[in-house]
Amino acid sequence: MLDRRICVEWRSEADVLVAIEPTLAEVRAAAGELARAYNEPHNRAMIANTTDFTPDDVGEHFATMRDEGARPFLLQRDGVLVGDADLRHVERGHAEFALLIASRASQGKGLGTRFALMLHAFAFRALGLARMYVTIVPENAASLRVFAKLGYVDDASDEARGFTDDPRDVSMSLACEDFERAWGERLRAVRFEERR
């Protein structure tokens, strides 16, 4: 159980986006929907999921990530669960980022980009990270576009390639200063709050 957890919020005229580090009860409440999202055939291929997830598996996945020092988040739009994201391997001034907008009907509408922006603002500003990494299966054209839009560039360094699961995966990285130069002023409305 988390004593303190972070809530990242971005309010606009259109909606309120929230990324929150969930309690065990919140993970349990979301586990069925997340298991369905992880197992959905398209999502499964794009995130290279090779196993069927049960709701219990989702709970174990979140617990394992926390035990390994990751920062998992549930994503909500106007109070409704729309996906999850996490910062993994948070160490030495960098982290790996992963995100899933759960519903196929909600994908391709800018939500992934907006949540990624929020969590990158948190990672760079609140955690003080210098660089973020992503690895993407080459068939995931939508994610490749999103991360290029955020400012990520191809990165074949040993550090970046160390996050890949498959030799075909695309590895990319983004430096804090490049992110702030491109997005800083537009993200002043993103707020971070510590909750109990």
KOLLO-254974 format. One record per residue (C-alpha): residue number from 0; residue in one letter; y, x negated, z. Coordinates in nm, 4 decimals. Layout:
<atoms>
+-----+------+----------+----------+----------+
!  nr ! rest !       c2 !       c1 !       c3 !
+-----+------+----------+----------+----------+
! NUM !    a !        Y !        X !        Z !
...
+-----+------+----------+----------+----------+
</atoms>
This chain:
<atoms>
+-----+------+----------+----------+----------+
!  nr ! rest !       c2 !       c1 !       c3 !
+-----+------+----------+----------+----------+
!   0 !    m !   0.0000 !   0.0000 !   0.0000 !
!   1 !    l !   0.3456 !  -0.1306 !  -0.0871 !
!   2 !    d !   0.5955 !  -0.1637 !   0.1978 !
!   3 !    r !   0.8801 !  -0.1882 !  -0.0481 !
!   4 !    r !   0.8768 !  -0.1087 !  -0.4146 !
!   5 !    i !   1.1218 !  -0.1168 !  -0.7000 !
!   6 !    c !   1.2529 !   0.1773 !  -0.8956 !
!   7 !    v !   1.4352 !   0.0990 !  -1.2214 !
!   8 !    e !   1.6471 !   0.3839 !  -1.3544 !
!   9 !    w !   1.8495 !   0.4457 !  -1.6684 !
!  10 !    r !   2.0492 !   0.7675 !  -1.6887 !
!  11 !    s !   2.1992 !   0.8925 !  -2.0124 !
!  12 !    e !   2.3385 !   1.2223 !  -2.1329 !
!  13 !    a !   2.0025 !   1.2896 !  -2.2991 !
!  14 !    d !   1.7594 !   1.2084 !  -2.0148 !
!  15 !    v !   1.6710 !   1.0052 !  -1.7082 !
!  16 !    l !   1.4188 !   0.7245 !  -1.7506 !
!  17 !    v !   1.2497 !   0.5865 !  -1.4389 !
!  18 !    a !   1.0047 !   0.2995 !  -1.4012 !
!  19 !    i !   0.8619 !   0.2873 !  -1.0506 !
!  20 !    e !   0.6155 !   0.0606 !  -0.8757 !
!  21 !    p !   0.3711 !   0.3292 !  -0.7651 !
!  22 !    t !   0.2108 !   0.3968 !  -0.4309 !
!  23 !    l !  -0.1659 !   0.4426 !  -0.4181 !
!  24 !    a !  -0.1133 !   0.8204 !  -0.4079 !
!  25 !    e !   0.1084 !   0.8054 !  -0.7181 !
!  26 !    v !  -0.1508 !   0.5979 !  -0.9047 !
!  27 !    r !  -0.4217 !   0.8495 !  -0.8108 !
!  28 !    a !  -0.2049 !   1.1381 !  -0.9320 !
!  29 !    a !  -0.1454 !   0.9657 !  -1.2679 !
!  30 !    a !  -0.4942 !   0.8158 !  -1.3099 !
!  31 !    g !  -0.6512 !   1.0970 !  -1.5130 !
!  32 !    e !  -0.3677 !   1.1067 !  -1.7635 !
!  33 !    l !  -0.3572 !   0.7279 !  -1.7922 !
!  34 !    a !  -0.7356 !   0.7078 !  -1.8404 !
!  35 !    r !  -0.7068 !   0.9562 !  -2.1288 !
!  36 !    a !  -0.4237 !   0.7494 !  -2.2786 !
!  37 !    y !  -0.6155 !   0.4207 !  -2.2501 !
!  38 !    n !  -0.9227 !   0.5828 !  -2.4088 !
!  39 !    e !  -0.7398 !   0.7616 !  -2.6935 !
!  40 !    p !  -0.8740 !   0.5953 !  -3.0130 !
!  41 !    h !  -0.5386 !   0.4823 !  -3.1574 !
!  42 !    n !  -0.4065 !   0.3548 !  -2.8233 !
!  43 !    r !  -0.7384 !   0.1883 !  -2.7524 !
!  44 !    a !  -0.7162 !  -0.0138 !  -3.0748 !
!  45 !    m !  -0.3490 !  -0.1063 !  -3.0244 !
!  46 !    i !  -0.4008 !  -0.2351 !  -2.6691 !
!  47 !    a !  -0.7404 !  -0.3899 !  -2.7480 !
!  48 !    n !  -0.9128 !  -0.1740 !  -2.4858 !
!  49 !    t !  -1.2876 !  -0.2274 !  -2.5170 !
!  50 !    t !  -1.4101 !  -0.0070 !  -2.2301 !
!  51 !    d !  -1.3901 !   0.3585 !  -2.1338 !
!  52 !    f !  -1.1597 !   0.4037 !  -1.8351 !
!  53 !    t !  -1.2265 !   0.6616 !  -1.5648 !
!  54 !    p !  -0.9525 !   0.7660 !  -1.3223 !
!  55 !    d !  -1.1191 !   0.5428 !  -1.0607 !
!  56 !    d !  -1.1043 !   0.2512 !  -1.3084 !
!  57 !    v !  -0.7298 !   0.3088 !  -1.3472 !
!  58 !    g !  -0.6854 !   0.2871 !  -0.9702 !
!  59 !    e !  -0.8888 !  -0.0343 !  -0.9600 !
!  60 !    h !  -0.6883 !  -0.1738 !  -1.2543 !
!  61 !    f !  -0.3580 !  -0.1175 !  -1.0691 !
!  62 !    a !  -0.5003 !  -0.2620 !  -0.7461 !
!  63 !    t !  -0.6344 !  -0.5706 !  -0.9273 !
!  64 !    m !  -0.3018 !  -0.6277 !  -1.1002 !
!  65 !    r !  -0.1190 !  -0.6132 !  -0.7667 !
!  66 !    d !  -0.3734 !  -0.8480 !  -0.6058 !
!  67 !    e !  -0.3084 !  -1.0950 !  -0.8895 !
!  68 !    g !   0.0693 !  -1.0800 !  -0.8382 !
!  69 !    a !   0.1530 !  -0.8443 !  -1.1264 !
!  70 !    r !   0.4242 !  -0.5786 !  -1.1022 !
!  71 !    p !   0.2789 !  -0.2524 !  -1.2447 !
!  72 !    f !   0.5054 !   0.0461 !  -1.3120 !
!  73 !    l !   0.4617 !   0.4132 !  -1.3925 !
!  74 !    l !   0.7076 !   0.5376 !  -1.6559 !
!  75 !    q !   0.8725 !   0.8774 !  -1.6241 !
!  76 !    r !   1.1129 !   1.0680 !  -1.8425 !
!  77 !    d !   1.2931 !   1.3470 !  -1.6589 !
!  78 !    g !   1.0287 !   1.3342 !  -1.3862 !
!  79 !    v !   0.7296 !   1.3573 !  -1.6230 !
!  80 !    l !   0.4808 !   1.0715 !  -1.6606 !
!  81 !    v !   0.5031 !   0.9197 !  -2.0104 !
!  82 !    g !   0.3190 !   0.5875 !  -1.9703 !
!  83 !    d !   0.2902 !   0.2633 !  -1.7820 !
!  84 !    a !   0.4070 !  -0.0970 !  -1.8049 !
!  85 !    d !   0.3648 !  -0.4172 !  -1.6149 !
!  86 !    l !   0.4893 !  -0.7679 !  -1.5666 !
!  87 !    r !   0.1862 !  -0.9991 !  -1.5429 !
!  88 !    h !   0.1533 !  -1.3654 !  -1.4556 !
!  89 !    v !   0.4927 !  -1.3660 !  -1.2844 !
!  90 !    e !   0.5330 !  -1.7346 !  -1.2053 !
!  91 !    r !   0.7318 !  -2.0471 !  -1.2842 !
!  92 !    g !   1.0235 !  -1.8444 !  -1.4199 !
!  93 !    h !   0.8299 !  -1.6391 !  -1.6733 !
!  94 !    a !   0.6013 !  -1.3365 !  -1.7097 !
!  95 !    e !   0.3934 !  -1.1527 !  -1.9652 !
!  96 !    f !   0.4997 !  -0.7952 !  -2.0459 !
!  97 !    a !   0.2842 !  -0.4981 !  -2.1476 !
!  98 !    l !   0.3781 !  -0.1346 !  -2.2082 !
!  99 !    l !   0.2106 !   0.1885 !  -2.3203 !
! 100 !    i !   0.3725 !   0.5187 !  -2.4080 !
! 101 !    a !   0.0721 !   0.7400 !  -2.3376 !
! 102 !    s !   0.1042 !   1.0412 !  -2.5651 !
! 103 !    r !   0.0750 !   0.9892 !  -2.9397 !
! 104 !    a !   0.3341 !   1.2673 !  -2.9807 !
! 105 !    s !   0.5854 !   1.0668 !  -2.7746 !
! 106 !    q !   0.5289 !   0.7374 !  -2.9568 !
! 107 !    g !   0.7654 !   0.6220 !  -3.2302 !
! 108 !    k !   1.0686 !   0.7987 !  -3.0808 !
! 109 !    g !   1.2388 !   0.5064 !  -2.9082 !
! 110 !    l !   1.0924 !   0.5567 !  -2.5593 !
! 111 !    g !   0.8988 !   0.2302 !  -2.5686 !
! 112 !    t !   1.2105 !   0.0394 !  -2.6709 !
! 113 !    r !   1.4209 !   0.1975 !  -2.3962 !
! 114 !    f !   1.1617 !   0.1384 !  -2.1225 !
! 115 !    a !   1.1105 !  -0.2190 !  -2.2422 !
! 116 !    l !   1.4862 !  -0.2787 !  -2.2260 !
! 117 !    m !   1.5009 !  -0.1423 !  -1.8702 !
! 118 !    l !   1.2148 !  -0.3560 !  -1.7458 !
! 119 !    h !   1.3444 !  -0.6672 !  -1.9202 !
! 120 !    a !   1.6819 !  -0.6141 !  -1.7517 !
! 121 !    f !   1.4956 !  -0.5944 !  -1.4192 !
! 122 !    a !   1.2830 !  -0.9026 !  -1.4933 !
! 123 !    f !   1.5739 !  -1.1188 !  -1.6028 !
! 124 !    r !   1.8402 !  -0.9951 !  -1.3599 !
! 125 !    a !   1.6541 !  -0.8989 !  -1.0430 !
! 126 !    l !   1.3581 !  -1.1379 !  -1.0611 !
! 127 !    g !   1.5575 !  -1.4206 !  -1.2206 !
! 128 !    l !   1.2996 !  -1.4920 !  -1.4900 !
! 129 !    a !   1.3988 !  -1.7259 !  -1.7726 !
! 130 !    r !   1.1466 !  -1.6167 !  -2.0369 !
! 131 !    m !   0.9183 !  -1.3229 !  -2.1169 !
! 132 !    y !   0.6036 !  -1.3262 !  -2.3316 !
! 133 !    v !   0.4096 !  -1.0582 !  -2.5185 !
! 134 !    t !   0.0845 !  -1.0702 !  -2.7114 !
! 135 !    i !   0.0152 !  -0.8050 !  -2.9719 !
! 136 !    v !  -0.2833 !  -0.7258 !  -3.1892 !
! 137 !    p !  -0.1710 !  -0.7889 !  -3.5496 !
! 138 !    e !  -0.2473 !  -0.4282 !  -3.6506 !
! 139 !    n !   0.0055 !  -0.2936 !  -3.4001 !
! 140 !    a !   0.3012 !  -0.2832 !  -3.6386 !
! 141 !    a !   0.5008 !  -0.0499 !  -3.4120 !
! 142 !    s !   0.4909 !  -0.2933 !  -3.1180 !
! 143 !    l !   0.5726 !  -0.5859 !  -3.3444 !
! 144 !    r !   0.8850 !  -0.3965 !  -3.4604 !
! 145 !    v !   0.9853 !  -0.2992 !  -3.1042 !
! 146 !    f !   0.9624 !  -0.6525 !  -2.9702 !
! 147 !    a !   1.1394 !  -0.8020 !  -3.2717 !
! 148 !    k !   1.4184 !  -0.5467 !  -3.2140 !
! 149 !    l !   1.4407 !  -0.6621 !  -2.8504 !
! 150 !    g !   1.4907 !  -1.0189 !  -2.9746 !
! 151 !    y !   1.1417 !  -1.1630 !  -2.9401 !
! 152 !    v !   1.0443 !  -1.4397 !  -3.1808 !
! 153 !    d !   0.7044 !  -1.5713 !  -3.2821 !
! 154 !    d !   0.5915 !  -1.8362 !  -3.0362 !
! 155 !    a !   0.2856 !  -2.0521 !  -3.1034 !
! 156 !    s !   0.3420 !  -2.2780 !  -2.8014 !
! 157 !    d !   0.0498 !  -2.3473 !  -2.5703 !
! 158 !    e !   0.2247 !  -2.1413 !  -2.3021 !
! 159 !    a !   0.2564 !  -1.8341 !  -2.5264 !
! 160 !    r !  -0.0907 !  -1.8686 !  -2.6777 !
! 161 !    g !  -0.2323 !  -1.8905 !  -2.3257 !
! 162 !    f !  -0.1717 !  -1.5168 !  -2.2839 !
! 163 !    t !  -0.3688 !  -1.4122 !  -2.5926 !
! 164 !    d !  -0.7129 !  -1.2514 !  -2.5704 !
! 165 !    d !  -0.8064 !  -1.3072 !  -2.9334 !
! 166 !    p !  -0.7128 !  -1.5938 !  -3.1684 !
! 167 !    r !  -0.5698 !  -1.3380 !  -3.4132 !
! 168 !    d !  -0.3229 !  -1.1982 !  -3.1567 !
! 169 !    v !   0.0471 !  -1.2485 !  -3.2262 !
! 170 !    s !   0.2280 !  -1.4295 !  -2.9435 !
! 171 !    m !   0.6027 !  -1.3892 !  -2.9013 !
! 172 !    s !   0.8639 !  -1.4814 !  -2.6434 !
! 173 !    l !   1.2180 !  -1.3953 !  -2.5439 !
! 174 !    a !   1.4608 !  -1.6137 !  -2.3461 !
! 175 !    c !   1.6860 !  -1.4534 !  -2.0866 !
! 176 !    e !   2.0060 !  -1.5835 !  -2.2484 !
! 177 !    d !   1.9072 !  -1.4359 !  -2.5870 !
! 178 !    f !   1.8292 !  -1.0994 !  -2.4275 !
! 179 !    e !   2.1597 !  -1.0919 !  -2.2376 !
! 180 !    r !   2.3574 !  -1.1931 !  -2.5459 !
! 181 !    a !   2.2032 !  -0.9113 !  -2.7505 !
! 182 !    w !   2.1712 !  -0.6351 !  -2.4892 !
! 183 !    g !   2.3649 !  -0.7259 !  -2.1746 !
! 184 !    e !   2.6670 !  -0.5018 !  -2.2094 !
! 185 !    r !   2.4652 !  -0.2028 !  -2.3303 !
! 186 !    l !   2.2377 !  -0.2212 !  -2.0253 !
! 187 !    r !   2.4988 !  -0.2129 !  -1.7489 !
! 188 !    a !   2.3858 !   0.1438 !  -1.6635 !
! 189 !    v !   2.0332 !   0.0262 !  -1.5721 !
! 190 !    r !   1.9957 !   0.0367 !  -1.1923 !
! 191 !    f !   1.7385 !  -0.1250 !  -0.9623 !
! 192 !    e !   1.6659 !   0.0265 !  -0.6236 !
! 193 !    e !   1.4242 !  -0.0772 !  -0.3520 !
! 194 !    r !   1.2309 !   0.2114 !  -0.1974 !
! 195 !    r !   0.9890 !   0.2445 !   0.0905 !
+-----+------+----------+----------+----------+
</atoms>
